[in-house]
Amino acid sequence: MLDVQKIIEDVTQVYGKSRTALMPILQAVVKERNYLEDKEMIAVAKALDLSPAEVFGTASFYTFLDTVPRGKYCIRVCKTISCHMAGKDEIIKALEDTLRIKVGETTVDKQFTLMTANCLGWCHKGPVMLINDEVYPELTPQRAIEIVNGYRRENAG
Amino acid sequence: MNKFSVNLTINDIPVTVPEGTTILEAAKKLDFRIPTLCYHEDLCVAGNCRVCVVEQVGAKALVAACATPVAEGMCIHTNSATVRTARKTIIQLLLSEHNADCTKCYKNGNCELQNLAHEYRVGEHVFIDLINERRLTIDDLSPSIIKDDSKCIRCQRCVRTCHDIQGVSALAVAYKGDHQKISTFLDHPLVEVVCTNCGQCINRCPVGALVEKTNIEEVWDAINDPTKHVVVQTAPAVRVAIGEELGYDPGERLTGKMVTALRRLGFNSVLDTDFTADLTILEEGTELLTRLKKVLVDKDETVALPMTTSCSPGWVKFIEHTFPEFLPNVSTCKSPQQMFGALAKTYYATKKGLKAQDVCVVSIMPCTAKKYEANRPEMRSSGYKDVDYVLTTRELGTMIKQAGINFRNLEESHYDSLMGDSTGAGVIFGATGGVMEAALRTVYEIVTGREVPFKNLNILPVRGIEGVREATIKIEGCQPEWGFLEGVEVSCAVAHSLANAKKLMEAVKAGLVNYHFIEIMACPGGCLGGGGQPIPTSAEIRNKRSQAIYNEDAGLPLRKSHDNPEVKILYEEFLGAPNSHKAHTLLHTHYTPRKRY
């Protein structure tokens, strides 16, 4: 269970109870659970004397601060031009097939969310995807499926 | 600290201004108007719309006049070919993302983007229309405000208004790039969030993205319904601002002409909210004295002080969201609008031999939150919806124009009788500090039997434009029954705009200040700067309306609420005494704690 009050306490001890603490708190929440729940944004707003609309505004600006439920593993396939040229569409197709979801969706067991991302800075080793904070370069469709299966096994075991 | 003078030329004309002046302000001094959209004199600089770009000789790119301070030796051109081309392109780009269906738009004819499109003769849209791509929606669930994102140009005036002036931030900038929009928390409709319905965003929106929810058609229908007896009440701040909708300069007092116009529109009876403003003073003044007695004499710890006013529905909703622990401090008095509605369908109806269900009450208010207030479930103490329809000053202006009335040539006339009488104390409700002043005029006299010790009854310390003002009045020479107040210094505070209200309430909460009575108005300047008032509103315009209100007060023969003859009759024949059981049933209410988003 994610304890947002504890995160707020820890972060505000470093940054104070000002707006400066907003991003570190949101990042800390997302690090633990991949997305922000409504009640967490309200709690953060209250702690920092901001309006929840401002917290939502900030969160919605950043692609990596999601405000809708995400799976335990967020897969982000780079969609920018180098990875596109290197075959990102086949990677996405393979992932969609193995996960049986479309881009933007989450698996029924809430384990995987499939998304695309703008340039991840690995143009020389595309196509590339991120799973949470891990980078997986030089993908082939087969390799992408193996990586996902690795996560599945880790989860089962 | 002395400011340095800066010399520059604008369109080859030399000008000297203090340092820190922006190019926009310097140009204004030379009577060069530079077009603006995101700039608003009440707000901090944003510099995001770019429509005010000017050419600075030697600079690599055009600069935003609203956001660039002058520098020594600057040469500025506000209307060069480069500037004109750039501005036209900027306007065209804005239009490509704007739902430019002008003839269907509520703001048609009063839209800053439409004016610029006209001024620059933009002609055919040269960029691809992106408006359908963005699939933006309309939020029309609020009884006060319609938010149409397809009209929004993202200038963020509303965001700055809601944050800087009101301290509410119901609206914030969300998402980014081509997805950027002005959003509430999680895109909830305005009715479900902390929005106070104050309408200050409407007052500053340059386009039709934020407008009031209009009730003009319903009111015409009621007027045309022969089974209805339609009563209209006008708030104090309307009479000093309606002129701006009809081509007058700000600050014109048009009470008499407005009354005639309302009669010509077909209302059966033209009455005055100032009447119930006077009544509010008697109810609220008595409530204050009762609270003081309970605290000072009975040592009753359940009674909350300071008592705050409750006339401003924006303030009431704000405190319900933000300081629910202070709800016992809010006066239980309904606002004058709602007192009027409750009496119109009981006292007035009986006196006139009408059935309550046949009386339709219309209010003309400087306020959009009044539309919300009239819809509150608590506001049905007559057994019916006490106030049926609320129109803003702007909507009344529209109706007068629709009716083809030549306002300037109208004769002046008086309000009808029974709930049409008022005093100067009722009139000043329209300005910040006015309720406080009116209350002090009456309370002091009840307690001491003498008039307030201020020249001509003008309690100047509570007037003015500072965000928070304080005053104390020492009570001396009490009447015997008020002996417990002898020597007490009644300590008062006045705040206007919710950001100031928030500061004041935080000081009260922290125990830094001790007051007996606090007046709070949600809008800057009080009701005269309300969200339903003519657009534009600026500090100068608010000042002129304020002067008009105080002049109206000074010119009236009766200036103390307790002298209102019709209020006296109301108590004698109907209510009994202030805060009587009947008064409580009809004229008082309760409040609801609300969530904080």
Interface residues (C-beta under 8 A of the other chain):
Chain A: D38 M41 I42 A45 K46 L50 S51 P52 A53 E54 V55 F56 G57 S60 F61 T67
Chain B: H163 V168 S169 A170 L171 A172 V173 A174 Y175 K176 S183 T184 F185 L186 V193 V194 R596 Y597
